[in-house]
Amino acid sequence: MKILQVMTPLVLMFLAGCGGGGSDGSASNAGTDLPALNDIATASTVVQKAAKAVVLVRTAGAAASGSFISATGLFLTNNHVLGDTVCPREGCYVQITFLRQRGQQRQQPTIVFAVPQSVDVGLDMAVVQMYDNPGGNKLTTPDYLSFNAQPPAALIGTHVTIIGHPDGRLKKWSDGVIFDTAGSWIKSTNYSLPGNSGSPAIDDNGQIVGLIHRGPTAQDLFTSNGANLYSVGTASAPLVTAMTVPLPAVMISTSAATTTDQFLARDYVYLNAHATSVQVDGVTANPLTLLGQACDAALARQDFLSPDDLTNALTPCFHAQTWIDCRVNASPVPYGVVCPANSDSLAWAGRFQKMNQLQTAMNGALDYYSVSFAMSHLQSTTGAGYSAGAQSLLQAMSGSGAVLDFTGAYYLAAFNVGSYNGANIKNYVTNYQQVSNYGQQAYNIALAGDLLYYFGSLQKSDLLPFLTQLYGNRNTSTGTKLLIEDIQYGLDSL
C-alpha cells in the first residue's frame, strides 16, 4: 500500500471522483458490491482494544500508519514509512497522533524522535524506538500489540482485520481473509488505501499476523459487479525473525560523507533528521544550496519530452518547497524546515515562478502550489505569507487567463481571496451544484468550503450541511468522504 504523499493539511490537493453521472454528478450503484471502511466504534471489543496501539504518522511529505509493539515505545511500520529512504541511523523526527478516530476527543499531534532498530527492505519492515526527544526518555506506551508469529502458508484462510489511517485521515478498520502467499508476503481480501502503509493485520485474538504495505493496481480493482479487493503485506514470522538482524548497509548516516547525487536521491532523510549541513566530497555544504543548484540545472533545460519528464526533472525544486518555511508563527511540523538568506529568498521566488512558467508552457496547466504556498513560505510571518501568496496567485492566474474552477477556488480560498474575474469565490463554491458533474470535483469543493469557514466567510452552521450534502453525493469518492469526515472531526461534529 503506497504511502500517502502530503504537504500540510491546508496544502493537500488530490482530484476526486470516478465514473459518470448526470449534471449533478450522481450515479446509480445498484447491483454493485462496493468497498467500505469502518469506524473503530463499530468493531469488536478485541479490535477496539488493538486500535489503541495504532497511530497516525507524519514525516516530510508523507502520512502513514504504524503500531506500538512494546510498553516502552517500540514501533512497527513499513520500511518506506520510517526506513532507509526516510530516517537515518541516528534517528529522525516524527509526528504521531493517538486516537484520531470518530468518537474520541481530538488529540494534539506529538513530535517524537525515532531511532531505527530493525529495517528490512524486502519485507518492507521498519522497527524504530521512539523517544520524547534525542537522547531523552523512551515513550511510555501502555497500549501495544504482540505477535502471533506464523509463516505465510500457515496463515491461509485466517480472518484478519487491518487497522490504520487511510489517506492519512481518521482511523478505520476493514476485515478480510488471507488467501494467497508469495515468499514472505501474504495477500488478503481486505480493503485499504494509501495511508494504510504500516498498518497491522491482526487475527481474531488481536495479535499481529501481518504488516500491510501494498494494494491493488487500478486495472485489478474493478469488476463488472463492483470491486475486487486485496491488500499485500508481510507475514508475522519473517517479521519477528528480521527484528533480530542488524541494520542494513543501505541505512544512511547523516554525519557520513556523501555525494551530491546521493544527497539529492535521499534529501528527505536529512530533512527528517533536521540536518543543517551535509558532508559532500570532503566539504561541508548547505542542503538548500545543493537543492538550489540542482533545481537551476533542471530549470535551464529546454528538452522536456512530457509532463512527467518535466515533473521528474523538477524534483529538487519540489523537495525544496518542503524544506523552506521562513514564517516564525507557522504551525509546527516534524521535519526541519529552513529559511534561506534574503538574497537566496529572491532566488527561490524566481525559481518558483519559473517552475510555473515551464508547467504552463508544457500543457497550459498552472503550477498552483509554486505560485501560492511556496511563495508564502518565503515570508517572515503567516500574515505576510497570505498577502504574498495571494498576490502571486492572482498574477499567475490572470497572466495565464485561467478560468475559475474548483481547483482554483480552493487555492483562492486558501489565501482569503474573495473574488476572481468578477466571480465571488464564496458564491461559486457554495453554489457548486450549478456546475456539471460537481460530484467528481467534491474534494476541492470540500477543501474550499473548509477554508471559507477558516477565514470567516462561512459559518459552522452553513458548513456542516454543505459537507453533509457533498458526502451524500453518489459520485463523491471514498477519499473525499474521508476528507469530509476529517473536517467534521476537526469541527467536533462527529
WOMO-V352930 format. One record per residue. RES is the residue in one letter. SS is DSSP state (2 for helix, 1 for strand, 0 for the rest). PSI is psi in radians with two decimals (none if undefined). D_LAST is the distance of its C-alpha to the last C-alpha in Angstrom with 1 decimal. Layout:
res = <RES/RES>
ss = <SS/SS>
psi = <PSI/PSI>
d_last = <D_LAST/D_LAST>
//
This chain:
res = <M/K/I/L/Q/V/M/T/P/L/V/L/M/F/L/A/G/C/G/G/G/G/S/D/G/S/A/S/N/A/G/T/D/L/P/A/L/N/D/I/A/T/A/S/T/V/V/Q/K/A/A/K/A/V/V/L/V/R/T/A/G/A/A/A/S/G/S/F/I/S/A/T/G/L/F/L/T/N/N/H/V/L/G/D/T/V/C/P/R/E/G/C/Y/V/Q/I/T/F/L/R/Q/R/G/Q/Q/R/Q/Q/P/T/I/V/F/A/V/P/Q/S/V/D/V/G/L/D/M/A/V/V/Q/M/Y/D/N/P/G/G/N/K/L/T/T/P/D/Y/L/S/F/N/A/Q/P/P/A/A/L/I/G/T/H/V/T/I/I/G/H/P/D/G/R/L/K/K/W/S/D/G/V/I/F/D/T/A/G/S/W/I/K/S/T/N/Y/S/L/P/G/N/S/G/S/P/A/I/D/D/N/G/Q/I/V/G/L/I/H/R/G/P/T/A/Q/D/L/F/T/S/N/G/A/N/L/Y/S/V/G/T/A/S/A/P/L/V/T/A/M/T/V/P/L/P/A/V/M/I/S/T/S/A/A/T/T/T/D/Q/F/L/A/R/D/Y/V/Y/L/N/A/H/A/T/S/V/Q/V/D/G/V/T/A/N/P/L/T/L/L/G/Q/A/C/D/A/A/L/A/R/Q/D/F/L/S/P/D/D/L/T/N/A/L/T/P/C/F/H/A/Q/T/W/I/D/C/R/V/N/A/S/P/V/P/Y/G/V/V/C/P/A/N/S/D/S/L/A/W/A/G/R/F/Q/K/M/N/Q/L/Q/T/A/M/N/G/A/L/D/Y/Y/S/V/S/F/A/M/S/H/L/Q/S/T/T/G/A/G/Y/S/A/G/A/Q/S/L/L/Q/A/M/S/G/S/G/A/V/L/D/F/T/G/A/Y/Y/L/A/A/F/N/V/G/S/Y/N/G/A/N/I/K/N/Y/V/T/N/Y/Q/Q/V/S/N/Y/G/Q/Q/A/Y/N/I/A/L/A/G/D/L/L/Y/Y/F/G/S/L/Q/K/S/D/L/L/P/F/L/T/Q/L/Y/G/N/R/N/T/S/T/G/T/K/L/L/I/E/D/I/Q/Y/G/L/D/S/L>
ss = <0/0/0/1/1/0/0/0/0/0/0/0/0/0/0/0/0/0/0/0/0/0/0/0/0/0/0/0/0/0/0/0/1/0/0/0/0/1/1/2/2/2/0/0/2/2/2/2/2/2/2/0/0/1/1/1/1/1/1/0/0/1/1/1/1/1/1/1/0/0/0/0/0/1/1/1/1/0/2/2/2/2/0/0/0/0/0/0/0/0/0/1/1/1/1/1/1/0/0/0/0/0/0/0/0/0/0/0/0/1/1/1/1/1/1/1/1/1/1/1/0/0/0/0/1/1/1/1/1/1/1/0/0/0/0/0/0/1/0/0/0/0/0/0/0/0/1/0/0/0/0/2/2/2/2/0/0/0/1/1/1/1/1/1/0/2/2/2/0/0/0/1/1/1/1/1/1/1/1/1/1/1/0/0/1/1/1/1/0/0/0/0/0/0/0/0/0/0/0/1/1/1/0/0/0/0/0/1/1/1/1/1/1/1/1/0/0/2/2/2/2/1/1/0/0/1/1/0/0/0/1/1/1/1/1/2/2/2/2/2/2/2/0/0/0/0/0/0/0/0/0/0/0/0/0/0/0/1/0/2/2/2/2/2/2/0/2/2/2/2/2/2/0/0/0/0/0/1/1/1/0/0/1/1/1/0/2/2/2/2/2/2/2/2/2/2/2/2/2/0/0/0/0/0/0/0/2/2/2/2/2/2/2/0/2/2/2/2/2/2/2/2/2/1/0/0/0/0/0/0/0/0/0/0/0/0/0/1/0/0/0/2/2/2/2/2/2/2/2/2/2/2/2/2/2/2/2/2/2/2/2/2/2/0/0/0/0/0/0/0/0/0/2/2/2/2/0/0/0/0/0/2/2/2/2/2/2/2/2/2/2/2/2/2/2/2/2/2/2/2/0/0/0/0/0/2/2/2/2/2/2/2/2/2/0/0/0/0/1/1/0/0/1/1/2/2/2/2/2/2/0/2/2/2/0/0/0/2/2/2/2/2/2/2/2/2/2/2/2/2/2/2/2/2/0/0/0/0/0/2/2/2/2/2/2/2/2/2/2/2/2/2/0/0/0/0/0/2/2/2/2/2/2/2/2/2/2/2/2/2/0/0/0/0>
psi = <1.99/2.51/2.56/2.13/2.24/2.92/-1.57/2.94/-0.59/0.02/-0.26/2.31/1.71/2.32/2.38/2.78/2.76/2.75/3.06/-2.78/3.08/-2.88/-0.37/0.05/0.12/2.79/2.64/2.33/0.29/2.36/0.07/2.73/1.62/2.63/2.82/2.56/2.49/2.54/2.56/-0.61/-0.33/-0.06/2.98/2.88/-0.67/-0.80/-0.73/-0.70/-0.77/-0.62/-0.40/-0.40/-0.14/2.32/2.81/2.33/2.34/2.35/-2.97/1.98/0.18/2.72/2.50/-2.87/2.92/3.01/2.58/2.45/0.31/2.92/-0.05/0.65/0.25/2.33/2.34/2.30/-2.88/2.73/-0.72/-0.01/-0.84/0.52/-2.45/-0.42/0.05/-0.75/2.31/3.02/-0.65/-0.33/2.88/2.84/2.38/2.45/2.19/2.59/2.14/2.61/0.63/1.53/2.76/2.38/-0.12/2.54/2.45/2.34/2.48/2.40/2.66/2.33/2.15/3.04/2.16/2.22/2.11/2.37/-0.75/2.27/2.28/1.95/-0.75/-0.61/-0.10/0.87/2.43/2.28/2.17/2.64/2.15/2.32/2.80/-0.43/2.92/2.20/0.13/-2.64/2.56/2.53/2.51/2.03/1.45/-0.40/1.95/2.85/2.68/2.93/2.50/1.62/1.86/2.43/2.77/-0.85/-0.56/-0.24/-0.11/2.25/-0.09/2.30/2.23/2.66/2.24/2.27/2.16/-2.90/1.38/2.37/0.31/0.42/-2.67/2.61/2.38/2.95/2.70/2.63/2.82/-2.92/2.38/2.19/-0.11/2.79/2.76/1.74/-2.19/-0.07/2.67/2.70/2.30/2.93/0.23/2.64/2.25/2.88/2.90/2.42/-0.45/-0.06/2.27/-0.01/2.47/2.54/2.05/2.67/-3.04/-0.10/0.04/0.28/2.66/2.16/-0.07/2.85/2.09/2.39/-0.09/2.82/-3.13/2.63/2.84/-0.71/-0.32/-0.17/-0.73/2.47/3.12/-0.21/0.19/-2.23/2.41/1.67/2.56/2.77/2.58/2.38/-2.98/2.38/2.73/-0.68/-0.84/-0.57/-0.83/-0.71/-0.76/-0.37/-0.22/-0.01/2.44/2.80/2.47/2.82/-0.37/-0.25/2.31/2.48/2.16/-0.24/-0.16/2.74/2.58/-3.04/2.91/-0.78/-0.70/-0.70/-0.81/-0.55/-0.40/0.63/-0.49/-0.44/-0.77/-0.64/-0.79/-0.43/0.00/0.60/2.29/-0.10/2.79/2.39/1.78/2.02/0.75/0.08/2.45/2.11/2.67/2.20/-0.67/-0.55/-0.76/-0.75/-0.68/-0.73/-0.73/-0.65/-0.76/-0.70/-0.69/-0.72/-0.41/-0.20/2.62/0.16/0.53/2.30/-0.35/2.90/-0.66/-0.70/-0.75/-0.84/-0.78/-0.72/-0.59/0.17/-0.78/-0.60/-0.79/-0.75/-0.66/-0.54/-0.48/-0.60/-0.63/2.23/1.96/-0.06/2.01/-0.41/0.44/2.75/2.45/2.52/2.73/-0.54/2.89/1.39/2.67/2.85/2.09/2.74/2.89/-0.84/-0.66/-0.56/-0.72/-0.69/-0.72/-0.64/-0.72/-0.67/-0.75/-0.65/-0.71/-0.64/-0.78/-0.70/-0.75/-0.73/-0.78/-0.70/-0.54/-0.89/0.24/-0.02/2.27/2.55/1.42/-0.74/-0.75/-0.55/0.16/-1.43/-0.78/-0.71/-0.66/-0.57/-0.17/-0.12/2.87/-0.36/2.87/-0.64/-0.82/-0.56/-0.76/-0.75/-0.85/-0.70/-0.72/-0.77/-0.81/-0.72/-0.83/-0.69/-0.76/-0.75/-0.79/-0.72/-0.52/-0.09/0.52/2.35/2.39/2.19/-3.03/-0.38/-0.87/-0.68/-0.68/-0.86/-0.70/-0.73/-0.61/-0.41/0.35/0.67/2.13/-0.39/2.79/2.17/0.73/-0.11/2.29/2.15/-0.74/-0.83/-0.69/-0.76/-0.80/-0.33/0.61/-0.42/-0.28/-0.16/2.29/2.45/0.70/-0.45/-0.52/-0.17/0.34/-0.48/-0.90/-0.50/-0.80/-0.78/-0.77/-0.72/-0.75/-0.68/-0.62/-0.68/-0.74/-0.69/0.09/0.10/-0.42/2.49/2.75/-0.65/-0.37/-0.65/-0.70/-0.87/-0.54/-0.81/-0.68/-0.71/-0.73/-0.75/-0.64/-0.16/2.35/-0.36/0.09/2.20/2.85/-0.72/-0.66/-0.68/-0.68/-0.70/-0.82/-0.75/-0.67/-0.73/-0.78/-0.69/-0.74/-0.36/0.12/0.71/0.28/none>
d_last = <27.2/27.7/25.9/23.6/25.5/23.7/24.8/22.2/18.6/20.3/23.0/21.5/23.2/23.3/24.4/22.2/23.3/26.2/28.4/29.9/29.1/30.2/30.0/26.4/25.5/24.9/26.5/27.0/26.0/28.0/29.8/28.0/26.3/23.4/21.6/18.1/15.9/14.0/11.0/12.8/11.9/14.0/16.9/20.0/20.6/22.8/20.3/17.6/20.4/21.6/18.2/18.5/21.5/19.9/18.9/18.3/21.7/22.8/26.5/28.5/27.2/25.1/21.9/22.1/21.4/23.6/24.1/26.1/29.2/30.7/30.1/31.5/29.5/31.1/28.7/29.0/28.0/29.9/33.1/31.7/28.7/30.7/34.2/37.4/36.0/33.4/34.6/38.3/40.2/39.9/36.0/33.2/30.3/26.8/23.3/21.1/17.5/16.7/13.7/11.6/9.2/6.0/6.6/9.0/9.9/10.6/14.2/16.9/18.8/22.2/25.4/27.8/31.1/31.7/35.2/36.0/37.6/37.9/37.6/38.6/38.5/39.5/36.9/34.3/33.6/33.2/33.0/32.7/33.0/30.5/31.8/30.4/32.9/36.1/38.6/36.1/34.7/33.0/29.3/28.6/26.3/26.4/23.9/26.0/27.2/30.8/32.7/34.3/37.0/38.1/40.1/38.7/41.0/40.1/36.4/37.2/35.4/33.0/29.4/27.0/23.3/22.1/19.3/18.3/16.4/17.4/18.0/17.2/13.4/10.9/13.0/14.0/17.0/19.7/23.0/26.5/30.1/32.5/35.2/37.3/38.7/40.4/42.1/39.5/36.6/34.7/33.0/30.3/28.6/25.1/22.8/22.0/21.7/22.9/20.9/21.5/24.9/25.6/23.3/25.1/26.1/26.4/28.5/27.8/28.9/26.3/29.0/29.2/31.4/30.6/29.1/27.5/28.9/29.5/28.4/30.3/32.0/31.2/34.5/33.7/30.3/30.9/33.2/34.5/32.0/28.8/28.0/30.1/27.8/28.9/28.2/31.0/31.2/33.8/35.0/34.7/38.5/39.3/36.4/37.8/41.3/40.3/38.8/42.4/43.8/44.4/42.5/43.9/46.2/43.8/41.6/42.3/43.6/42.8/46.1/48.2/50.2/48.8/49.7/48.2/47.2/45.6/43.6/42.4/41.4/39.2/38.5/34.8/36.2/37.9/34.9/32.7/35.5/35.9/39.4/41.4/44.5/45.7/49.2/50.5/54.1/55.2/53.7/50.7/48.5/45.5/42.6/41.8/45.5/45.5/42.5/44.1/47.4/45.8/43.8/47.0/48.8/46.1/46.1/49.9/49.9/51.1/50.9/47.3/47.5/43.9/40.5/39.6/42.9/41.9/38.4/39.9/42.7/40.3/38.2/39.8/38.8/35.2/35.0/36.5/33.6/31.4/34.1/34.6/32.7/34.8/32.2/32.6/29.3/27.1/24.0/25.3/25.5/27.0/30.0/33.1/33.1/36.6/38.1/41.4/44.3/44.9/47.3/45.1/42.1/44.3/45.2/41.5/40.7/43.6/42.4/39.0/40.8/43.1/40.3/39.0/42.6/43.1/39.9/40.8/44.4/43.4/41.3/40.5/36.8/35.7/34.5/31.7/30.5/34.1/34.8/31.6/29.6/32.7/34.8/32.4/32.3/36.1/35.7/35.9/32.7/29.4/30.9/34.0/32.0/30.1/33.5/35.3/32.7/32.5/36.3/36.7/34.1/35.8/39.2/38.3/36.7/39.6/42.2/41.1/40.6/37.0/35.6/32.2/29.5/25.8/26.6/28.8/26.3/23.7/26.4/27.7/24.3/23.9/27.2/26.6/29.4/29.4/31.8/33.8/37.1/36.5/33.0/30.3/27.3/24.7/26.4/26.8/23.2/21.8/24.6/23.8/24.7/28.3/28.5/29.7/27.4/24.5/22.2/24.1/23.3/19.6/18.9/20.9/19.8/16.2/17.5/19.9/17.4/15.4/18.8/20.0/17.3/18.2/21.8/21.2/22.3/19.1/17.2/13.5/14.3/16.0/13.7/10.6/13.1/14.9/12.2/11.5/15.3/15.8/13.5/15.5/18.8/20.9/22.2/19.0/19.4/17.3/17.3/16.0/13.1/12.3/12.8/10.6/7.5/9.0/9.4/6.0/5.3/8.6/8.0/5.9/3.8/0.0>
//
